[in-house]
Amino acid sequence: MVIDHKLNSFADGDALAAALASTVAERLGTACKERGSAVLAVSGGTTPARYFKALSHKRLPWTNITITLIDERYVPPTSDRSNEKLVRELLLQNEAADANFVGLYNPAPNVEQGAKLASEAIGRLGRPFDVSVLGMGNDGHTASFFPGGDHLAAAIAPDQTAPVLPMQAEGAGEPRLTLTLPMIAGSRFVALHIEGAAKKEVLDAALGEGSALDMPIRAVLRYEPIELEIFWAP
Ligand SMILES: O=C(O)[C@H](O)[C@@H](O)[C@H](O)[C@H](O)COP(=O)(O)O
């Protein structure tokens, strides 16, 4: 198995945020020039805050750009756990206030039905997405592909046709909605954004042999074909 992804290393998180925002902006700008519009899928969690702020100041034809989520905790957008809330507060600001936003959360009676509604909304965006930005947890999860997740095998199946699946797992906290592997890894460009020595060690382990069910980030790292770059700072 040959896994050879470009690793971009930075002195600190600020330098990484600036470079990642520029890379994403350049890809979105090119997509708008070539195809008239662009779709960007972003992750939540704690790591994206700085590049969200940097990206929000980029001058782009934001009215032609749609931002969506890689995954979502199944909580209303008023919750501090909501990725939609994070994106609205940090990314859909400044220049990027004009961007379109399509979230994953909807107040369906349960997360299974929520996934169906979210699949319809995501399906309307068309594929492939132009850019997907992933994070990673210390357990090797990415998106809401959690080890032990009740729909993990289906979500990381390369031939999965559903855009969104529900996910419940011990390490996940609340139930989640997640884009499936082909939606994410089939994007024209995928960035994996990780910070800290511990996550670098997890990544190095994930690049070795072993099952994607144990370290689900492997499903992305091993997807073919994929254009993936890693952005890392200590
Ligand atoms: O909603 C989420 O939790 C995510 O999209 C998730 O996949 C995240 O990227 C990782 O858990 C890393 O999270 P941190 O950046 O908080 O370490």
The ligand as an ORCA input file, in Angstrom:
! r2SCAN-3c Opt
* xyz 0 1
  O     -17.667     17.918     15.055
  C     -16.592     17.419     15.249
  O     -16.225     17.075     16.379
  C     -15.673     17.201     14.117
  O     -15.961     17.597     12.889
  C     -14.588     16.215     14.356
  O     -14.354     15.259     13.400
  C     -13.314     16.998     14.670
  O     -12.729     17.447     13.493
  C     -12.353     16.188     15.489
  O     -13.035     15.667     16.593
  C     -11.193     17.027     15.977
  O     -11.685     17.926     16.926
  P     -10.793     19.017     17.612
  O     -10.426     19.996     16.558
  O     -11.708     19.611     18.643
  O      -9.616     18.294     18.185
*
